[in-house]
Amino acid sequence: MANDGIITELEKKYLNLGENPDNYLKGLLQAKPINYWDYIQVDTLLTLQKTRTDFEDEKIFVMYHQITELVLKMMILEISQLSEGENLSEKIWIDKLDRLKRYTRMLITSFDIMKDGMSHEDYNIFRATLTPASGFQSAQFRILEIYCTKLENLVNSYGQKRLPENPTMDDYFEQLYWKDAGYNRKTGKISLTLKQFMDKYEEDFKQLARKLNGKTLEERVMQMENPSDELKEKLKQFDHFYNVAWPMVHLDTANHYLNSKGENKAATGGSEWQKYLHPKFQQRKFFPELWTASEKENWGE
């Protein structure tokens, strides 16, 4: 009887779509059983590590960054649901924020793979073949920022001084904190790393920013009536995890490879990494209204 019930529900499903259920049920007779390797696409996944040298640790380097991109994709999935959802309960928000904290914790702790899981000597040889590519060019990192907060919060104090009195979206984009890593404001020279990145993604970023006007996580929270102290604390924890703790671990790892012997090597993207990786320079806060003036003043310390 249970099987008859399932078949009835399947028939209803396809009839509601205006389709003949028999065609789909006949197709099920021929379909192969699903298995793990096909569902996860394991064979394809394991062929995606394309290196430029024969150093084995370069494969570790590539896989690490691929894992990071997958984690960022999971985070954007969670964030987009909060951004696009209407009248979501605090319970949903708290659950999603706990997930986001777990994902960010993965990013923080996984830097041990970069810091202690590769040969210092080999890395400093094969990294030369990566120029001008840089983790700076992660589009998902920028997409996540745009989902989380208003553009004005992605302009640090240096950029704020350069904004006109009534800035437009294009004005904010011109002064985004991360552009300073590849744009010499005095000479107007733009690094190849930044130029390639903007040519490929900037219009997509602007289109997303237009779509999210009034719907960033920051704005969704501001639209709530009396958000609880628990929710505010969860928001602050995620903010600190992502915008202070993770960048500091990244900076520590860069220092391990680029300056552990006082050599102060340049980043593959050519930026002054010791300056531009630090939260005190970036000043990125997703929920600035939740932080006190003192906390904002001492951001990243």
C-alpha positions as CSV (number, residue, x, y, z in Angstrom):
1,M,0.0,0.0,0.0
2,A,2.8,2.4,0.8
3,N,4.3,1.8,-2.7
4,D,0.9,2.5,-4.3
5,G,0.8,5.7,-2.3
6,I,4.3,6.8,-3.6
7,I,3.3,6.0,-7.2
8,T,0.1,8.1,-6.7
9,E,2.1,11.0,-5.4
10,L,4.5,10.7,-8.4
11,E,1.6,10.7,-10.8
12,K,0.2,13.8,-9.1
13,K,3.5,15.6,-9.3
14,Y,3.9,15.1,-13.1
15,L,0.2,15.7,-13.8
16,N,0.5,19.1,-12.0
17,L,3.4,19.9,-14.3
18,G,1.2,19.1,-17.3
19,E,3.3,16.0,-18.1
20,N,2.5,12.3,-18.7
21,P,3.6,10.4,-15.6
22,D,4.1,7.2,-17.6
23,N,7.0,8.7,-19.5
24,Y,8.8,9.6,-16.3
25,L,8.1,6.3,-14.6
26,K,9.4,4.4,-17.6
27,G,12.5,6.5,-17.4
28,L,13.0,5.4,-13.8
29,L,13.1,1.8,-15.0
30,Q,16.2,2.6,-17.0
31,A,18.0,4.9,-14.6
32,K,21.2,3.6,-13.0
33,P,21.4,3.6,-9.2
34,I,23.2,6.7,-7.9
35,N,26.6,6.2,-6.3
36,Y,28.9,8.4,-4.2
37,W,31.6,9.0,-6.9
38,D,29.1,10.2,-9.5
39,Y,27.0,12.3,-7.0
40,I,30.1,14.1,-5.7
41,Q,31.8,14.1,-9.1
42,V,35.0,12.7,-7.4
43,D,36.8,11.7,-10.6
44,T,36.3,15.2,-12.0
45,L,37.2,16.9,-8.7
46,L,40.5,15.1,-8.4
47,T,41.6,16.2,-11.9
48,L,41.2,19.9,-11.2
49,Q,44.7,20.5,-9.7
50,K,46.7,22.0,-12.5
51,T,50.2,23.1,-11.3
52,R,52.8,25.1,-13.0
53,T,55.9,23.3,-11.5
54,D,56.9,19.8,-10.5
55,F,57.0,20.7,-6.8
56,E,54.6,18.4,-5.0
57,D,53.6,21.0,-2.4
58,E,52.2,23.2,-5.2
59,K,49.4,20.6,-5.4
60,I,48.8,21.2,-1.7
61,F,48.7,24.9,-2.4
62,V,46.2,24.5,-5.2
63,M,43.9,22.2,-3.3
64,Y,44.0,24.4,-0.2
65,H,42.7,27.3,-2.2
66,Q,40.1,25.2,-4.0
67,I,38.8,24.1,-0.6
68,T,38.7,27.8,0.5
69,E,36.6,28.7,-2.5
70,L,34.2,25.9,-1.7
71,V,33.9,27.1,1.9
72,L,33.2,30.7,0.6
73,K,30.5,29.2,-1.7
74,M,28.8,27.5,1.3
75,M,28.9,30.8,3.2
76,I,27.4,32.8,0.3
77,L,24.6,30.2,0.1
78,E,23.8,30.8,3.8
79,I,24.1,34.6,3.5
80,S,22.0,34.8,0.3
81,Q,19.1,33.0,2.0
82,L,19.2,35.6,4.8
83,S,19.4,38.5,2.3
84,E,16.6,37.3,0.1
85,G,14.3,35.9,2.8
86,E,11.4,38.0,4.0
87,N,10.4,38.2,7.7
88,L,12.7,35.4,8.8
89,S,12.6,34.4,12.4
90,E,15.5,35.1,14.8
91,K,15.8,31.4,15.2
92,I,16.7,31.1,11.5
93,W,19.1,34.0,11.7
94,I,20.9,32.5,14.7
95,D,21.1,29.1,13.1
96,K,22.6,30.6,9.9
97,L,25.0,32.8,11.9
98,D,26.2,29.7,13.8
99,R,26.8,28.0,10.5
100,L,28.7,31.0,9.2
101,K,30.9,31.0,12.3
102,R,31.7,27.3,11.8
103,Y,32.6,27.9,8.2
104,T,34.8,30.9,9.2
105,R,36.4,28.8,11.9
106,M,37.3,26.3,9.2
107,L,39.0,29.0,7.2
108,I,40.9,30.2,10.3
109,T,42.2,26.8,11.5
110,S,42.9,25.6,7.9
111,F,45.7,28.1,7.6
112,D,47.9,25.7,9.5
113,I,48.0,23.8,6.2
114,M,49.5,26.8,4.5
115,K,51.7,27.8,7.4
116,D,53.0,24.4,8.5
117,G,52.0,22.0,5.8
118,M,54.3,23.1,3.0
119,S,58.0,23.3,2.4
120,H,59.2,26.9,3.1
121,E,61.9,26.5,0.5
122,D,59.8,24.9,-2.2
123,Y,57.0,27.4,-1.8
124,N,59.3,30.4,-2.2
125,I,60.5,28.9,-5.5
126,F,57.2,27.8,-7.1
127,R,55.4,31.0,-6.0
128,A,57.4,32.9,-8.5
129,T,55.6,31.2,-11.3
130,L,52.2,32.4,-10.0
131,T,52.9,36.1,-10.6
132,P,50.7,38.1,-11.1
133,A,47.9,35.8,-9.8
134,S,46.9,36.4,-6.2
135,G,44.3,35.3,-3.7
136,F,43.4,38.9,-3.9
137,Q,41.6,37.9,-7.1
138,S,39.0,35.7,-5.3
139,A,35.7,37.0,-6.6
140,Q,33.7,35.1,-4.0
141,F,35.5,37.0,-1.2
142,R,34.2,40.3,-2.7
143,I,30.7,38.9,-3.4
144,L,30.4,37.8,0.3
145,E,31.4,41.4,1.4
146,I,28.8,42.9,-0.9
147,Y,26.1,40.6,0.5
148,C,27.0,41.4,4.1
149,T,27.2,45.1,4.3
150,K,26.6,48.5,2.6
151,L,29.4,49.7,0.2
152,E,30.2,52.6,2.5
153,N,31.5,50.1,5.1
154,L,34.0,48.7,2.5
155,V,35.6,52.1,2.2
156,N,38.2,52.7,4.9
157,S,39.1,56.0,6.5
158,Y,41.6,56.9,3.8
159,G,39.0,56.3,1.0
160,Q,36.3,58.2,3.0
161,K,38.4,61.3,2.7
162,R,38.5,61.0,-1.1
163,L,34.7,60.6,-1.5
164,P,32.6,63.5,-2.9
165,E,29.9,65.0,-0.7
166,N,27.0,62.9,-2.1
167,P,28.7,59.7,-3.3
168,T,27.2,57.4,-5.8
169,M,27.6,53.7,-6.1
170,D,30.4,54.2,-8.6
171,D,32.1,56.6,-6.2
172,Y,32.1,53.9,-3.5
173,F,33.4,51.3,-5.9
174,E,36.3,53.7,-6.9
175,Q,37.3,53.9,-3.2
176,L,36.8,50.3,-2.0
177,Y,39.6,49.5,0.5
178,W,41.0,46.5,-1.5
179,K,41.7,48.6,-4.6
180,D,44.4,50.4,-2.7
181,A,46.5,47.2,-2.8
182,G,46.8,47.5,-6.6
183,Y,46.1,51.2,-7.4
184,N,48.7,53.9,-6.8
185,R,46.5,57.0,-6.1
186,K,49.4,59.4,-6.7
187,T,50.5,58.1,-10.1
188,G,47.3,56.5,-11.2
189,K,49.1,53.3,-12.0
190,I,47.1,50.1,-11.7
191,S,48.8,46.7,-11.1
192,L,48.1,44.0,-13.6
193,T,46.7,41.9,-10.8
194,L,44.0,44.5,-10.1
195,K,43.4,45.3,-13.7
196,Q,42.7,41.7,-14.7
197,F,40.4,41.3,-11.7
198,M,38.4,44.5,-12.4
199,D,38.1,43.7,-16.1
200,K,36.7,40.3,-15.3
201,Y,34.4,41.0,-12.3
202,E,33.8,44.6,-11.6
203,E,30.6,45.0,-13.6
204,D,29.2,41.8,-12.0
205,F,30.0,43.2,-8.6
206,K,28.2,46.4,-9.4
207,Q,25.2,44.5,-10.7
208,L,25.1,42.5,-7.5
209,A,25.3,45.7,-5.4
210,R,22.4,47.2,-7.2
211,K,20.4,44.0,-6.6
212,L,21.2,44.0,-2.9
213,N,20.4,47.7,-2.3
214,G,18.4,47.6,1.0
215,K,18.9,43.8,1.3
216,T,22.4,43.4,2.6
217,L,22.6,41.5,5.9
218,E,23.4,44.8,7.7
219,E,20.3,46.4,6.3
220,R,18.1,43.4,7.0
221,V,19.2,43.6,10.6
222,M,18.5,47.3,10.7
223,Q,15.0,46.6,9.4
224,M,14.2,44.3,12.4
225,E,12.2,45.5,15.3
226,N,14.1,45.1,18.6
227,P,16.6,42.3,17.6
228,S,17.6,40.3,20.7
229,D,20.9,40.7,22.5
230,E,21.7,37.1,21.5
231,L,21.3,37.9,17.8
232,K,23.4,41.0,18.1
233,E,26.2,39.0,19.8
234,K,26.1,36.3,17.1
235,L,26.4,39.0,14.4
236,K,29.4,40.6,16.3
237,Q,31.1,37.2,16.6
238,F,30.8,36.5,12.9
239,D,32.0,40.0,12.1
240,H,35.1,39.6,14.3
241,F,35.8,36.0,13.1
242,Y,35.7,37.0,9.4
243,N,37.1,40.5,9.5
244,V,39.7,40.3,12.2
245,A,40.6,36.7,13.2
246,W,40.8,35.3,9.7
247,P,42.8,38.2,8.2
248,M,45.3,38.1,11.1
249,V,45.9,34.4,10.6
250,H,46.4,35.1,6.9
251,L,48.9,37.9,7.7
252,D,50.8,35.6,10.1
253,T,51.0,32.9,7.4
254,A,52.3,35.5,4.8
255,N,54.8,36.6,7.3
256,H,56.0,33.0,7.8
257,Y,56.8,32.6,4.1
258,L,57.7,36.1,3.0
259,N,59.4,37.7,6.0
260,S,60.4,34.9,8.5
261,K,64.1,35.6,7.7
262,G,63.7,39.4,7.4
263,E,63.6,39.3,3.6
264,N,60.2,41.1,3.2
265,K,59.5,39.4,-0.1
266,A,56.8,40.9,-2.4
267,A,53.4,39.3,-2.7
268,T,52.7,37.7,-6.1
269,G,50.2,40.5,-6.7
270,G,52.8,43.1,-6.0
271,S,51.1,44.7,-3.0
272,E,52.6,45.8,0.3
273,W,51.1,42.8,2.0
274,Q,52.1,43.7,5.5
275,K,50.0,46.8,5.2
276,Y,47.1,45.7,3.1
277,L,46.4,42.4,4.8
278,H,46.0,44.0,8.2
279,P,42.5,44.6,9.6
280,K,43.6,48.0,10.9
281,F,44.1,49.1,7.3
282,Q,41.1,47.3,5.8
283,Q,38.8,48.5,8.5
284,R,36.1,46.2,7.1
285,K,33.1,45.8,9.4
286,F,29.8,44.2,8.4
287,F,27.8,45.5,11.3
288,P,29.5,48.8,12.4
289,E,26.4,50.0,14.3
290,L,26.8,47.1,16.8
291,W,30.4,48.1,17.8
292,T,31.3,50.9,20.2
293,A,33.5,53.8,19.2
294,S,36.3,52.4,21.2
295,E,36.0,48.9,19.6
296,K,36.0,50.4,16.1
297,E,39.0,52.6,17.0
298,N,41.0,49.5,18.2
299,W,39.8,47.2,15.4
300,G,42.4,44.5,14.7
301,E,44.5,45.2,17.8
